[in-house]
Amino acid sequence: VRVAFLGPAGTFTEEALRASAPPGTLEEVPYETVFEAVMAVQSGTAERAVVPIENSLEGSVTATLDALAGEAQDVRIAAEVIHPIRHCLVARPSLGVDAVRRVVSHPQALAQCRRFLRERLPGAQLATAASTAEAVRSVAVSEGADAAVGAALAAELYGCSVLAAGVEDRPDNMTRFVWLAPEGEPPHGWPSKTSVVFWGFNDESPGALVDVLREFADRGINLTKIESRPRRVRLGHYMFYADLDGAADDPRVNEALAALRGRVETLRVLGSYPAGSAI
Amino acid sequence: VRVAFLGPAGTFTEEALRASAPPGTLEEVPYETVFEAVMAVQSGTAERAVVPIENSLEGSVTATLDALAGEAQDVRIAAEVIHPIRHCLVARPSLGVDAVRRVVSHPQALAQCRRFLRERLPGAQLATAASTAEAVRSVAVSEGADAAVGAALAAELYGCSVLAAGVEDRPDNMTRFVWLAPEGEPPHGWPSKTSVVFWGFNDESPGALVDVLREFADRGINLTKIESRPRRVRLGHYMFYADLDGAADDPRVNEALAALRGRVETLRVLGSYPAGSAI
């Protein structure tokens, strides 16, 4: 089975992929962007994809939501994995922490480790890279006193050492990743959760969104997430992405979705899948 | 009046600032991050700040929402400005479009000009910078055949030429910027719109969000935006950011906000201000 993932090799996405799949059974194929990884499943180039969808500190990964609501019409969420983002300070094996003069990573990773960098490496220059994995790859071949902030997996893959692990300011930094599959494939396990996206209210009154949400509330269906995203037409036009408790073929959920369909221009069920738990 | 803005000099934020303020009356002070610009008003270092809050293609600027809902407790939205994002291909005055071998910009700007770059500069190498303004600054002092994608203002400030204007794929690319002021300052003009953020439902039933939104709908108050953001505690805990029609001291809005206060742990009114129109 070919699995597309947000690359390059050694990202937190690949860590999550490996943490949630039997080792040695999959061919892992890195893609440069979330959009390309999702579209690999849409086009049939890959049978599965793993991409991040939401982080506890940064919020939704909008590229994933936008791809699922947009071009990837025949792709569904088959499973979710909640994976801790444990940042490591990584360098060539010969370098000690106190010798580090420059730290490179994705800007978000540097921001998430601000306290560690300030306290342990106050004089180090900070430099940005396109991803944490790319940062580790660059220090593996660097001649200078460079370290990277990235995943333990990246250190392993690029022959580097972990100088310090868990250097993030907040230990509760978790990312929710999703496994994507072509429409029609069975979910990975027993579905207990459904993701949907909808847009275009038939009734443009102030209460239109409320009426839509009541289709769930009145049936006792809990929404675990609701998020608005621009429809990319003009400011003020939104689509709504929601996660709800229950599978799409549960009678109550099925009834709510049928009612919703009468209220909006487009409703897309992005998948029913087992609710993931933190590892 | 000192105005903090998301710098460096020559960003689209500075373009929006200049487009919405009388020239020559303000001292413009660039800050490296949205958070620092917002906090400059909170700390009294600046009297005003201008920061982006939402883009028609990319969605909300989460750093702005998070700062207003978080540490910047005494900062309010005083006005909004809707400004077109018109990307320009910029280089040193001696360079022609066809001589360009490398194009540098913020990754989002490069993505927004993908078609132009593919069709007009198919062989050019793409490189990333921390901001469009930083990209223009770097090509101004570069010796190579480098161009940047950025604002016309940046070309002017760094002594570069605009080789091509309006190189974005989508001409409807607009950003909504906000003027921020200390609490207690009057709004810039007649307020017709209010921004709020709230979290922590007193009633944890499936219908809690619906009940909250009904406080507006039942009073005929239109929500022009609703967005969920992580509370940064753990996955699945959200705060809700909403824009609504009407000033906070309109009787109906005032009543709805009072009712909302009884339903949530925290409600913060981020400001009432005139609704901006596209320029």
Interface residues (C-beta under 8 A of the other chain):
Chain A: E54 N55 S56 L57 E58 G59 T62 I82 P107 T128 A130 R170 D172 M174 R176 S205 P206 G207 L209 V210 L213 R214 F216 A217 D218 G220 I221 N222 L223 T224 K225 I226 E227 S228 R229 P230 R232 V233 R234 L235 G236 Y238 A278
Chain B: E54 N55 S56 L57 E58 G59 T62 I82 P107 T128 A130 R170 D172 M174 R176 S205 P206 G207 L209 V210 L213 R214 F216 A217 D218 G220 I221 N222 L223 T224 K225 I226 E227 S228 R229 P230 R232 V233 R234 L235 G236 Y238 A278
